[in-house]
Amino acid sequence: MKQAFEQAKNLIDRSANILLTMHERMDGDDGGALLAMGQQLEQMGKSVTYSIKKGVPPNLSFLPGANKIVDDIDYQNFSAKGGSASGGDFDLLIIFGCSEIERTGSLKIENLKLKIINIDHHPDNTGFGHVNVVDPKKSSVAELVYDFFLFNHWPITKDIATCLLTGIITDTGGFMHSNTQSSTLKAAAELTRKGAQTHKIIKQTYKNKSPLTLKAWGKAMENSYYDEKNKIIYSVMTDKDLAEFTSLPQAAFEGFVETLNTMPEAKFAMFLRQDGGIIKGSLRSDTFKNIDVSKIAHIFGGGGHKLASGFSVSGKLMKDELGKWKVV
């Protein structure tokens, strides 16, 4: 990582107006890493724009700097320097947690002609950046960014520590997932020493579910099925199911597939949820179950980690005349 860290730092030092983004639908890991980096860049005197498609979910609005995040960049900002194709006033793009640039969900960002720092820990990352800070051995993007802070001897404030520890906690399932390593715990301990409060982060990210969200979880549990032959537990939420719960937050089902995966007999868990004309799929397994769910996700054009992956496909979930699920 030393060479990648050096190259990334050189690009940052030469840049004045930096755009930060990640995959659409902000999560605690990539979002926390992005906000931590942004705060440091601002302390260095950089102009920073934070753009995340579909914004900030309610359970992450407590993160320092979350109020600065915009849904997408505005073309009007680029009129002075030749439009979006030239990148306008931006001179650097940093992308967090995307295996490929298309995962940002923004054609405007994809079309920017900028130097790119690609920061990720997914093993299927395509290396699309001019500098690729990619380490699949790390528990989270937040832990990787923490290492970048240490490499540069950057100070870690209480707010930065809160953002980074949120990323580590959410991507390790509160240190319960197998991606938790000694380096992860060491980083978490140091971030706690810097002022981040584990109990408050867990309360905000895991223990703040509204009655409506709990009812939606109840419906998803009711819609759970166990395939005894193939040892798969899965749940399906259709448009009709979701119509029962108006104003349900986008992040309402965060952690649900992990709960399904606690069934010891199942080799892996899958949660399918309708989102307009798109079906979102989440897959989880455990080390002792000996299943690589990323291979399943790749079949549907998705990706991720061996034990935690996801995919999106166009279509609608419906049952056929035999009661089996199909995509139409």
JOURQUI-V997128 format. One record per run of one state. SS is the DSSP state (@ for helix, = for strand, . for the rest). FROM is the first residue (numbers start at 0). TO is the last residue. If there is no record, write none. Layout:
# JOURQUI-V997128
SS:FROM:TO ; SS:FROM:TO
This chain:
# JOURQUI-V997128
.:0:0 ; @:1:12 ; .:13:15 ; =:16:21 ; .:22:26 ; @:27:42 ; .:43:45 ; =:46:50 ; .:51:56 ; @:57:59 ; .:60:64 ; @:65:67 ; =:68:69 ; .:70:73 ; @:74:80 ; .:81:82 ; @:83:85 ; .:86:90 ; =:91:95 ; .:96:99 ; @:100:103 ; .:104:105 ; @:106:109 ; .:110:114 ; =:115:119 ; .:120:129 ; =:130:133 ; .:134:139 ; @:140:151 ; .:152:156 ; @:157:170 ; .:171:180 ; @:181:192 ; .:193:196 ; @:197:205 ; .:206:209 ; @:210:221 ; .:222:222 ; =:223:226 ; .:227:230 ; =:231:236 ; .:237:237 ; @:238:241 ; .:242:254 ; @:255:259 ; .:260:266 ; =:267:274 ; .:275:276 ; =:277:283 ; .:284:285 ; @:286:288 ; .:289:291 ; @:292:298 ; .:299:301 ; =:302:303 ; .:304:306 ; =:307:313 ; .:314:315 ; =:316:318 ; .:319:323 ; =:324:326 ; .:327:327
